Amino acid sequence: MSDKKISELTELTAPDGAEELVVNDSGTSKKITIDNLIADNGLSGDKIDGGTISNFTSTGIDDNATSTAITIDASENVGVGTATPTTSLNVKKIVGDNTETVVRVSANYENVTADKGIGSYQFSAHDQDYLSGAEQVAGEIIVKAGGVWNTAADVDAYMAFKVIDGGTETERMRIDSAGDVTVKTGNLVIGTSGKGIDFSANGNTAGMTSEVLDDYEEGTWTPVFQPTTGAFDTLTMDTIASTYTKVGNLVTIGAYIRTDAVVLGTASGSLLLGGLPFTVSGYGNAMAVGHLGAWGGAAPSFGYGQTATSYINLRYTTSLSPTGSSAVPVSSLGTGANNNQFVVLLSYRT
């Protein structure tokens, strides 16, 4: 073969793999076919065509040491630090002292001012078939600067949680640098009965039994006079107002009531005020009376919630002695219109 410049050689347009090349092997010229060049220790694949390695397979990207750093499996799941990713992006970091950052989202600015975004995660999906529908952002977790960052001592930030409502991205909750949590719109819903706000970080007395505020409720209740014996033929409760508020296990009720068309019938004994919204627990309660009017006899001046029931024992003062009180008898009820006017307030445990 005479010497020729490379530019003078005829182009090989359809190699079959049997063509030979000359290589230098430790100072000795040897020949190698194209097939042998790309086999085994050579390139793994059918051919290199226009910058694309066809029929290429790989178990991952090596970390230039002893382990696979990134794996892309047949389902297109990407694993960083794991060879068996189970999600679209599976990041795993073995951290011995719990001090290393696993994922960092950074933003580089010439200067940072208040409310400037530092980083965010967005969540989106297609509104129809993923091939034809438009991609819609459904929510976002974003961190923003709380003020101007001039030095490290100035750095503060807040984390905002946003969701899409009717096509508009709206911030629903925020955690600021002081640890305060602000619910922008909506309510803080306790999803499990018996759970609530835990105040165990506060000091307590030796008799403490719970530091969880687990309930709040307010509404109306239906007061009704009832006898300890028998039943009224007729009795119309004319309730002007009746409300209750429950905070934890403490219930406070109030009412302004009166009656019409009272016919005693077989009713006798003591008079009770029933219909409490929650059962009374214990005896540590006392009823206050704000107004009385148009009673037929001894009107109630105080009372207490009867434990394990939903009624108030009504009593009146007979003298100033320690035992100077009696139960209000049923016969004390007036029988006319707008009789037995009664404004009552009671707080009790349930």
NUTORGU-124262 format. One record per residue: x, y, z of N, C-alpha, C in turn. Coordinates in steps of 0.001 Angstrom, whole numbers. Layout:
# NUTORGU-124262
- nu  nv  nw  cau  cav  caw  cu  cv  cw
- X  Y  Z  X  Y  Z  X  Y  Z
...
***
This chain:
# NUTORGU-124262
- nu  nv  nw  cau  cav  caw  cu  cv  cw
- 868  -1204  0  0  0  0  889  1234  0
- 739  2046  -1039  1541  3269  -1137  1080  4302  -133
- 2009  5179  206  1665  6231  1171  687  7214  564
- -350  7547  1292  -1336  8534  852  -1744  9381  2054
- -2143  10596  1725  -2742  11433  2755  -4128  10891  3101
- -4570  11160  4353  -5911  10684  4761  -6983  11245  3850
- -6800  12495  3412  -7797  13118  2552  -7892  12455  1196
- -6851  11681  851  -6844  11018  -456  -7430  9613  -418
- -7726  9115  764  -8257  7766  885  -9736  7711  507
- -10137  6551  -3  -11546  6340  -345  -12352  6114  922
- -13511  6773  1014  -14357  6664  2204  -14991  5287  2293
- -14944  4672  3504  -15608  3386  3739  -17010  3692  4273
- -17996  3496  3424  -19367  3910  3769  -20192  2806  4406
- -19806  1551  4207  -20609  445  4744  -19705  -589  5385
- -19101  -280  6532  -18211  -1256  7186  -18986  -2489  7643
- -18340  -3657  7505  -18979  -4901  7941  -18355  -5461  9200
- -17373  -4769  9761  -16741  -5207  10989  -15478  -5980  10808
- -15245  -6424  9572  -14036  -7219  9327  -12848  -6354  8938
- -13068  -5075  8735  -11989  -4184  8355  -10959  -4121  9472
- -9675  -3906  9110  -8595  -3936  10065  -8010  -2546  10282
- -7640  -2291  11514  -6979  -1051  11881  -5632  -1407  12493
- -4665  -489  12384  -3352  -688  12976  -3305  83  14295
- -2847  -629  15334  -2743  -10  16651  -1356  -258  17194
- -926  590  18150  366  451  18803  156  -197  20145
- 712  -1399  20322  572  -2133  21562  1937  -2234  22226
- 2204  -1276  23145  3490  -1240  23858  4674  -1228  22905
- 4561  -404  21865  5663  -246  20924  5625  -1206  19760
- 4701  -2139  19764  4588  -3111  18667  3331  -2826  17884
- 3463  -2724  16555  2311  -2488  15697  1522  -3777  15541
- 232  -3686  15805  -652  -4844  15642  -1913  -4408  14927
- -2631  -5394  14408  -3873  -5082  13728  -5059  -5554  14570
- -6197  -4896  14383  -7435  -5253  15083  -8606  -4942  14176
- -9567  -5813  14145  -10763  -5571  13345  -11701  -4637  14097
- -12587  -4018  13373  -13578  -3127  13993  -14453  -3903  14965
- -14821  -5152  14598  -15646  -5967  15492  -14966  -6174  16832
- -13656  -6502  16788  -12941  -6714  18047  -12760  -5423  18835
- -12675  -4318  18119  -12479  -3033  18780  -13670  -2664  19658
- -14869  -2953  19162  -16072  -2516  19891  -16653  -3607  20773
- -16034  -4796  20764  -16547  -5891  21590  -15870  -5910  22952
- -16546  -6554  23924  -15997  -6778  25263  -15534  -5479  25917
- -14214  -5228  25886  -13676  -4045  26553  -13863  -2784  25740
- -14453  -2926  24553  -14713  -1741  23744  -16070  -1160  24076
- -16665  -411  23137  -17989  174  23341  -19032  -922  23356
- -20036  -830  24247  -21129  -1791  24304  -22311  -1218  23557
- -22647  -1796  22408  -23756  -1311  21603  -23569  -1748  20172
- -24594  -1540  19387  -24509  -1959  17990  -23615  -1036  17185
- -23786  261  17357  -22988  1204  16591  -23148  2597  17179
- -22268  3487  16768  -22405  4896  17118  -22854  5609  15860
- -24020  6240  15914  -24607  6836  14720  -25075  8250  15041
- -24355  9212  14519  -24768  10599  14713  -24771  11028  16166
- -23877  10503  16973  -23793  10893  18375  -24675  10088  19289
- -25440  9126  18732  -26335  8302  19527  -25798  6886  19605
- -25695  6349  20827  -25296  4959  20990  -26569  4134  21046
- -26873  3415  19963  -28093  2620  19923  -27899  1326  20686
- -29016  765  21179  -28993  -505  21903  -28067  -432  23110
- -28081  746  23799  -27182  968  24929  -27878  595  26229
- -27208  -145  27072  -27751  -466  28387  -26743  -89  29458
- -27270  249  30668  -26391  615  31768  -27090  339  33081
- -26341  -60  34078  -26918  -278  35409  -26917  992  36236
- -26245  2027  35757  -26238  3266  36511  -25001  4085  36231
- -24867  5157  36992  -23723  6052  36874  -22846  5846  38088
- -21569  5483  37829  -20657  5179  38921  -20204  6457  39610
- -19903  6342  40915  -19446  7503  41679  -17932  7676  41618
- -17305  7004  40642  -15855  7087  40443  -15097  6483  41620
- -15786  5634  42358  -15146  4952  43485  -15535  3484  43432
- -16420  3077  44302  -16774  1654  44353  -18263  1398  44226
- -19099  2444  44143  -20552  2246  44178  -21228  2964  43028
- -22434  2492  42682  -23267  3173  41708  -23942  4360  42381
- -23757  5534  41825  -24291  6740  42451  -25726  7021  42034
- -26029  6840  40733  -27367  7128  40212  -27819  5939  39379
- -29048  5489  39603  -29624  4376  38863  -30903  4819  38179
- -31059  4458  36913  -32315  4666  36185  -32803  3285  35774
- -33953  2862  36329  -34410  1512  36038  -35315  1483  34813
- -35825  294  34486  -36628  115  33275  -37942  880  33321
- -38402  1250  34518  -39649  2026  34657  -39382  3523  34671
- -38128  3903  34379  -37694  5302  34367  -37719  5928  35758
- -37660  5090  36801  -37465  5606  38150  -35993  5915  38354
- -35713  7031  38998  -34337  7463  39231  -34006  7291  40707
- -32910  6582  40951  -32470  6386  42319  -31131  7053  42555
- -31054  7874  43587  -29799  8500  43995  -29434  7903  45346
- -28331  7168  45381  -27942  6506  46615  -28648  5188  46829
- -29464  4738  45886  -30138  3445  45968  -30202  2832  44584
- -29970  1536  44489  -30016  834  43207  -31402  306  42901
- -32348  468  43825  -33708  -39  43622  -34729  1057  43900
- -34787  2098  43060  -35754  3172  43287  -37184  2668  43159
- -38054  3133  44025  -39458  2716  44010  -40396  3838  43614
- -39868  5043  43411  -40669  6185  42992  -39950  6874  41837
- -40596  7872  41257  -39996  8579  40127  -38629  9138  40487
- -38484  9660  41709  -37191  10096  42226  -37066  9589  43652
- -36108  8692  43862  -35902  8082  45171  -34486  8440  45641
- -34400  9336  46651  -33115  9782  47169  -32892  9153  48533
- -31753  8487  48700  -31445  7826  49959  -30041  8211  50389
- -29938  8647  51641  -28645  9054  52174  -28488  8456  53559
- -27424  7686  53749  -27150  7137  55070  -26375  8186  55862
- -27025  8728  56885  -26439  9807  57678  -26266  9315  59104
- -25032  9289  59567  -24772  8752  60898  -25093  9716  62018
- -24839  11016  61810  -25000  11976  62910  -26168  12929  62706
- -26996  12656  61701  -28200  13459  61447  -27885  14927  61179
- -26726  15208  60614  -26365  16603  60362  -26262  16923  58884
- -26225  15927  58013  -26025  16182  56599  -27334  16513  55893
- -27271  17443  54948  -28413  17787  54127  -28552  16743  53018
- -29738  16210  52840  -29970  15192  51816  -30285  15851  50475
- -31191  16835  50467  -31554  17558  49242  -31488  19043  49541
- -30887  19810  48671  -30818  21260  48853  -31350  21958  47605
- -32238  22930  47807  -32727  23789  46725  -32175  25181  46981
- -31380  25695  46055  -30695  26968  46267  -31098  27989  45210
- -31045  29244  45604  -31271  30350  44677  -30139  31356  44863
- -29545  31803  43776  -28453  32771  43847  -28942  34139  43362
- -28895  35123  44250  -29328  36472  43923  -28197  37450  44209
- -28234  38556  43502  -27296  39624  43805  -27592  40206  45178
- -28887  40254  45530  -29288  40656  46877  -30631  40015  47183
- -30885  39787  48452  -32129  39170  48891  -32941  40205  49657
- -34169  40395  49217  -35075  41338  49867  -36291  40585  50389
- -37125  41272  51159  -38290  40650  51769  -39190  40021  50719
- -39665  38809  51013  -40615  38050  50189  -40009  37539  48877
- -38695  37622  48747  -38070  37049  47547  -37985  35541  47727
- -38372  34802  46692  -38389  33352  46762  -36990  32771  46849
- -36792  31833  47774  -35513  31160  47941  -35524  29803  47243
- -36630  29108  47294  -36767  27814  46642  -38167  27274  46857
- -38574  26358  45988  -39929  25817  46131  -40028  24439  45500
- -41040  23709  45934  -41443  22457  45309  -42862  22648  44789
- -43067  22349  43525  -44398  22439  42939  -44920  21036  42631
- -46230  20888  42725  -46900  19625  42446  -47915  19878  41331
- -47865  19069  40291  -48722  19326  39139  -49196  18026  38515
- -50220  18137  37685  -50754  17011  36920  -51471  17577  35705
- -51758  16718  34727  -52480  17155  33539  -53978  17155  33808
- -54666  18150  33256  -56092  18261  33518  -56914  17276  32701
- -56324  16660  31661  -56995  15614  30891  -55980  14493  30692
- -56079  13794  29568  -55073  12803  29229  -53711  13486  29142
- -52672  12833  29697  -51373  13498  29780  -50778  13815  28418
- -51284  13157  27359  -50770  13446  26024  -51417  14681  25413
- -52670  14982  25827  -53388  16089  25203  -53740  17217  26164
- -53816  16920  27482  -54214  17945  28438  -53075  18871  28806
- -53440  19997  29398  -52442  20972  29845  -51992  20623  31259
- -50719  20843  31549  -50205  20584  32880  -50640  21706  33815
- -51223  21325  34957  -51750  22294  35912  -51029  22140  37250
- -50589  23249  37803  -49984  23244  39136  -51093  23088  40171
- -50946  22110  41068  -51971  21843  42081  -51604  22416  43445
- -50327  22575  43718  -49913  23096  45011  -48427  23407  45009
- -47992  24082  46078  -46594  24497  46135  -46182  24700  47588
- -44978  24272  47911  -44337  24609  49181  -43171  25526  48847
- -43206  26744  49345  -42224  27749  48947  -41602  28405  50175
- -40312  28640  50108  -39602  29366  51169  -39224  30742  50632
- -39545  31788  51399  -39255  33158  50992  -38516  33886  52115
- -37799  34907  51725  -37055  35700  52698  -38004  36533  53542
- -37684  36606  54830  -38514  37412  55723  -38151  38881  55695
- -36965  39202  55204  -36509  40587  55131  -35262  40673  54282
- -34561  41805  54370  -33331  42013  53603  -32192  41240  54264
- -31421  40492  53449  -30273  39759  53952  -29007  40518  53603
- -28452  41230  54570  -27173  41917  54352  -26004  41090  54871
- -26214  40437  56020  -25190  39575  56606  -25868  38296  57069
- -25077  37332  57524  -25629  36072  58016  -26574  36303  59187
- -26319  37329  59978  -27173  37623  61133  -28552  38124  60713
- -28692  38587  59458  -29972  39113  58984  -30879  38024  58426
- -30326  36826  58222  -31069  35791  57509  -32270  35319  58323
- -33438  35489  57779  -34640  34841  58286  -35551  34559  57101
- -36473  33651  57292  -37316  33221  56183  -38614  32654  56719
- -39545  32441  55823  -40792  31766  56188  -41134  30740  55120
- -41896  29727  55509  -42319  28671  54602  -43828  28786  54395
- -44238  28886  53143  -45657  29038  52822  -46158  27790  52103
- -47368  27390  52430  -48013  26239  51813  -49191  26746  50980
- -49150  26454  49686  -50170  26961  48772  -50874  25801  48077
- -52152  25997  47790  -52916  25042  46997  -53729  25808  45968
- -54166  25097  44943  -54972  25715  43893  -56440  25550  44237
- -57168  26643  44226  -58609  26638  44479  -59294  27351  43322
- -59986  26572  42493  -60681  27170  41356  -59741  27822  40363
- -58545  27268  40217  -57590  27805  39261  -56680  28885  39815
- -56876  29286  41067  -56067  30343  41668  -55211  29768  42783
- -53907  30039  42743  -53007  29577  43794  -53182  30465  45026
- -53504  29839  46156  -53803  30585  47377  -52982  30038  48537
- -52351  30925  49287  -51607  30504  50465  -52582  30154  51586
- -52418  28950  52138  -53311  28489  53188  -52655  28490  54567
- -51333  28271  54630  -50664  28197  55921  -49240  28707  55784
- -48720  29290  56889  -47363  29831  56880  -46686  29529  58217
- -45402  29148  58134  -44561  28978  59320  -43446  30010  59234
- -43368  30917  60221  -42355  31962  60138  -41097  31563  60913
- -40084  32422  60867  -38793  32096  61456  -38848  32011  62973
- -39870  32590  63599  -40017  32510  65053  -40738  31241  65489
- -41199  30439  64505  -41917  29209  64822  -43415  29382  64910
- -43918  30593  64660  -45362  30821  64692  -45997  30256  63424
- -47133  29586  63594  -47872  28999  62481  -49150  29795  62271
- -49347  30287  61060  -50535  31076  60728  -51373  30316  59714
- -52619  30031  60064  -53565  29457  59119  -54249  30623  58422
- -53922  30806  57127  -54400  31993  56418  -55905  31963  56216
- -56415  30859  55736  -57861  30694  55541  -58236  29282  55961
- -59493  29086  56328  -59925  27773  56782  -59718  27618  58280
- -59960  26416  58770  -59884  26116  60193  -58813  25065  60455
- -58319  25030  61670  -57436  23962  62119  -58339  22847  62640
- -58434  21753  61904  -59377  20679  62208  -58648  19545  62914
- -59108  19197  64120  -58585  18043  64845  -59369  16827  64370
- -58692  15909  63688  -59389  14821  63015  -59695  13619  63885
- -59170  13550  65112  -59389  12396  65981  -59938  12856  67321
- -61041  12246  67737  -61648  12585  69019  -60671  12317  70158
- -60614  13234  71118  -59712  13084  72247  -58357  13722  72029
- -58077  14141  70792  -56837  14839  70492  -57109  16336  70448
- -56040  17143  70607  -56240  18582  70592  -54932  19321  70710
- -54941  20421  71441  -53749  21237  71650  -53113  20830  72976
- -51844  20456  72927  -51141  19940  74094  -50337  21066  74756
- -50642  21346  76015  -49953  22397  76771  -48953  21813  77775
- -48430  20632  77507  -47552  19968  78462  -46237  20705  78676
- -45878  21639  77793  -44650  22421  78003  -44806  23418  79144
- -46045  23706  79548  -46283  24649  80635  -46173  23953  81987
- -45930  24737  83017  -45893  24186  84368  -47274  23733  84805
- -47342  22828  85776  -48623  22342  86247  -48540  22025  87728
- -49707  21867  88349  -49770  21525  89760  -49765  20014  89930
- -49608  19587  91173  -49503  18155  91458  -50768  17404  91092
- -51913  18073  91097  -53172  17390  90801  -53534  17344  89338
- -52636  17740  88450  -52933  17785  87022  -53264  16401  86486
- -54345  16314  85686  -54726  15045  85057  -54658  15101  83537
- -54674  16281  82957  -54570  16398  81497  -54150  17812  81138
- -53335  17918  80072  -52944  19224  79549  -53283  19349  78071
- -54259  18563  77637  -54699  18592  76248  -56069  19245  76172
- -56147  20347  75437  -57442  20981  75179  -58040  20275  73964
- -59009  19397  74220  -59459  18482  73175  -60844  18776  72623
- -61491  19865  73072  -62838  20114  72545  -63220  21580  72706
- -63953  22065  71737  -64637  23362  71847  -65932  23240  71070
- -66996  23727  71675  -68305  23629  71029  -69205  24728  71575
- -70078  25234  70756  -71086  26187  71232  -72365  25971  70448
- -73485  26288  71084  -74769  26074  70422  -75923  26438  71327
- -77079  25853  71072  -78281  26097  71874  -78730  24785  72521
- -79477  24906  73594  -80037  23731  74246  -81506  23977  74546
- -82215  22941  74951  -83670  23036  75136  -84017  22803  76599
- -84155  23868  77392  -84515  23698  78809  -85969  23258  78955
- -86223  22437  79966  -87592  21975  80217  -87763  21714  81720
- -88856  22220  82296  -89187  21902  83677  -89719  20475  83739
- -89292  19740  84758  -89790  18378  84918  -89929  18072  86408
- -90941  17253  86766  -91165  16906  88175  -90381  15648  88552
- -90120  15473  89829  -89487  14228  90262  -90476  13066  90252
- -91770  13375  90288  -92807  12332  90291  -93923  12734  89332
- -94476  11769  88606  -95612  12018  87741  -95256  12809  86497
- -96298  13455  85903  -96100  14193  84659  -97107  15323  84580
- -96714  16407  83891  -97622  17529  83661  -98642  17137  82596
- -99887  17598  82791  -100856  17435  81710  -100455  18310  80537
- -100180  19573  80818  -99669  20493  79796  -98669  21430  80449
- -97654  21822  79693  -96695  22834  80133  -95948  23288  78889
- -96121  24550  78545  -95449  25098  77368  -94236  25902  77800
- -93052  25447  77381  -91817  26180  77672  -91674  27304  76650
- -91647  28518  77154  -91506  29695  76297  -90066  30204  76470
- -89158  29658  75686  -87733  29957  75852  -87357  31197  75052
- -86899  32228  75733  -86463  33454  75072  -85062  33263  74486
- -84174  32638  75241  -82813  32376  74784  -82245  31230  75601
- -81419  30400  74979  -80744  29307  75701  -79506  28912  74906
- -78331  29105  75487  -77072  28836  74792  -76139  28050  75701
- -75150  27420  75068  -74110  26746  75845  -72772  26905  75135
- -71708  26812  75921  -70339  26794  75409  -69581  25701  76154
- -68906  24840  75400  -68128  23754  75998  -66660  23956  75623
- -65792  24087  76621  -64352  24210  76436  -63711  23061  77191
- -63122  22115  76456  -62628  20918  77117  -63792  20174  77737
- -63741  19927  79064  -64862  19261  79738  -65684  20219  80589
- -65484  21533  80422  -66225  22541  81178  -67350  23104  80308
- -68576  22956  80798  -69767  23416  80075  -70371  24594  80826
- -70676  25652  80106  -71382  26793  80676  -72680  26984  79912
- -73813  26940  80652  -75126  27122  80016  -75773  28387  80549
- -76595  28985  79727  -77382  30141  80129  -78746  30052  79480
- -79757  30627  80110  -81103  30583  79533  -81981  31662  80153
- -82917  32140  79342  -83997  33000  79824  -85282  32313  79395
- -86037  31792  80388  -87213  30995  80074  -88427  31515  80835
- -89586  31112  80355  -90854  31334  81038  -91826  30274  80514
- -92997  30184  81116  -93933  29129  80720  -95316  29698  80440
- -96084  28884  79716  -97497  29167  79448  -98291  27887  79694
- -99552  28050  80011  -100523  26945  80043  -100053  25767  80876
- -99723  26002  82147  -99273  24921  83018  -100492  24256  83659
- -100631  22964  83431  -101619  22142  84120  -100852  21009  84778
- -100873  20957  86140  -99994  20041  86857  -100271  18577  86563
- -101510  18173  86461  -101820  16762  86261  -101326  15935  87421
- -100547  14881  87147  -100017  14019  88208  -98645  14468  88706
- -98131  15584  88164  -96796  16064  88553  -96789  16470  90014
- -95758  16019  90756  -95624  16370  92166  -94165  16225  92560
- -93890  16482  93826  -92521  16388  94299  -91746  17659  94004
- -90463  17498  93738  -89583  18646  93511  -89535  19005  92025
- -89212  20291  91778  -89118  20784  90403  -87655  20756  89945
- -87434  20231  88765  -86106  20147  88168  -86100  20937  86865
- -84908  21406  86471  -84744  22015  85153  -83857  21070  84339
- -84485  20396  83376  -83776  19400  82581  -83385  19917  81205
- -82835  19007  80420  -82445  19337  79048  -81022  19815  78880
- -80164  19664  79933  -78774  20100  79802  -78120  19416  78600
- -77252  20117  77887  -76686  19547  76656  -75706  18412  76880
- -75101  18316  78108  -74148  17253  78417  -74410  16756  79834
- -74102  15513  80083  -74300  14916  81396  -73367  15552  82424
- -73900  15798  83614  -73133  16402  84706  -72200  15357  85315
- -70968  15771  85609  -70014  14911  86294  -69588  15589  87600
- -69857  14970  88736  -69474  15530  90031  -70456  16575  90530
- -70127  17093  91720  -71016  18066  92381  -70401  19458  92475
- -69253  19663  91898  -68578  20949  92037  -69141  22013  91121
- -70425  22333  91254  -71038  23365  90418  -72141  24054  91200
- -72493  25239  90768  -73564  25977  91428  -74256  26867  90409
- -75574  26916  90461  -76375  27702  89540  -76574  29109  90083
- -76440  30089  89225  -76730  31478  89586  -78025  31905  88917
- -78809  32707  89634  -80100  33185  89115  -80005  34685  88892
- -80362  35132  87689  -80277  36549  87365  -81591  37282  87445
- -82709  36550  87283  -84015  37215  87306  -85079  36178  87610
- -86095  36574  88393  -87254  35745  88682  -88504  36602  88549
- -89604  36006  88092  -90843  36777  87998  -92044  35889  87746
- -93189  36231  88358  -94491  35603  88121  -94502  34125  88470
- -93895  33764  89611  -93998  32393  90106  -95232  32283  91004
- -95791  31103  91127  -96975  30901  91961  -96642  30677  93416
- -95394  30326  93715  -94984  30063  95098  -93493  30310  95233
- -92819  29478  96018  -91388  29644  96267  -90611  29511  94955
- -89899  30572  94577  -89130  30581  93331  -87697  30144  93607
- -87030  29499  92618  -85646  29032  92845  -84677  30205  92979
- -83825  30143  94001  -82816  31179  94191  -81410  30654  93907
- -81259  29357  93870  -79980  28748  93477  -80262  27290  93106
- -79217  26558  92801  -79372  25153  92427  -78018  24563  92045
- -78039  23300  91632  -76800  22633  91214  -77143  21498  90252
- -76185  21191  89395  -76379  20088  88475  -76209  18765  89178
- -77178  17873  88989  -77143  16567  89630  -76195  15642  88858
- -75192  15090  89560  -74202  14255  88890  -74843  13058  88192
- -74276  12696  87056  -74719  11562  86228  -76106  11760  85644
- -76600  13005  85616  -77897  13309  84998  -77729  14515  84074
- -78814  14927  83462  -78808  16115  82607  -79820  17138  83125
- -79942  17277  84447  -80876  18260  85002  -80257  18988  86186
- -80924  20109  86564  -80506  20944  87687  -81525  20774  88812
- -81026  20515  90018  -81878  20547  91204  -82121  22011  91572
- -83391  22430  91583  -83743  23816  91911  -84066  23923  93401
- -83490  24951  94056  -83689  25123  95489  -83971  26601  95797
- -84568  26825  96972  -84817  28200  97414  -84408  28322  98875
- -84089  29542  99283  -83615  29806  100641  -84802  29972  101584
- -84760  29232  102690  -85832  29337  103691  -85408  30144  104904
- -84099  30188  105164  -83582  30970  106285  -82094  31174  106059
- -81469  31923  106964  -80040  32188  106852  -79191  31135  107555
- -79815  30110  108088  -79065  29053  108769  -78371  28182  107731
- -77332  27403  108150  -76618  26545  107199  -77524  25556  106488
- -78600  25171  107085  -79521  24213  106457  -80790  24891  105971
- -80727  26210  105795  -81927  26965  105478  -82281  27008  104002
- -82450  25836  103392  -82902  25795  101995  -83708  24542  101766
- -84543  24577  100750  -85391  23434  100412  -85517  23327  98898
- -85905  22137  98449  -86171  21942  97022  -87421  22707  96627
- -87411  23318  95459  -88593  24039  94964  -89657  23010  94619
- -90862  23113  95214  -91914  22144  94903  -92567  22436  93549
- -93075  21401  92918  -93767  21561  91640  -94931  22536  91784
- -95573  22545  92931  -96737  23404  93158  -96400  24894  93142
- -95076  25247  93122  -94691  26657  93073  -94873  27259  91676
- -95097  26445  90687  -95239  26959  89328  -96530  27776  89189
- -96405  28951  88554  -97590  29695  88157  -98211  29038  86940
- -99509  29216  86758  -100211  28498  85691  -100611  29383  84527
- -100384  30706  84613  -100834  31618  83576  -99824  31817  82456
- -100129  32765  81575  -99249  33086  80452  -98040  33874  80940
- -96901  33574  80379  -95633  34258  80701  -95296  34183  82188
- -95685  33073  82816  -95358  32855  84227  -93987  32183  84350
- -93513  32116  85603  -92286  31380  85947  -91070  31871  85155
- -90941  33189  85137  -89796  33793  84450  -88508  33469  85218
- -87447  33131  84421  -86281  32539  85069  -85054  32778  84174
- -84065  33514  84710  -82783  33676  84013  -81734  32912  84800
- -81054  31970  84162  -80193  31041  84872  -78815  30961  84186
- -77782  30721  85003  -76421  30509  84495  -75790  29410  85326
- -75159  28445  84664  -74538  27324  85364  -73288  26871  84609
- -72205  26652  85330  -71015  26012  84773  -70796  24690  85474
- -70513  23650  84717  -70335  22315  85318  -69387  21487  84478
- -68865  20413  85082  -67974  19478  84393  -68787  18345  83787
- -68298  17843  82685  -68957  16722  82048  -67971  15600  81787
***
